[in-house]
């Protein structure tokens, strides 16, 4: 078991990485705004599961000493960034009206999993947190397990909070909300892309 101060540092990092604005948080807020917080939880759960899968695969690969993780990180960051910028453009053009089809077609578990899997912020958070908190430990396997449990719980709660906050947006404010979220999404992707490709 990692020392208490390490566990607290892991929890702090997980909270900062999960709760700060990023592509998946913004999409979670949009899902909550359009479909309600309760229906957005499927998206939240898919995004959390996808992040945990990335985290465990990366962690296992890093502990095994395989270099393929770092080799695919840059191409996946570019692909994910392009996809998220396309989503921001679509959101910017959206007029804010919610039709019956929109209400029925809430993004679900698999939408959350795909978006998180392509999210550059998730890739950066996984690789940087593993190298900072798990690699220095004597018992890396236990450290990885503890960190995965912490990150999973904190990630889910943070994304659920964003969905809940989005659900508080009135339908009359959707167009302005869409434009603000599109701008924040594009800026967060550009910022992450500049950091990861520098």
Beta strands, then each sheet from edge to edge (+ up, - down):
end
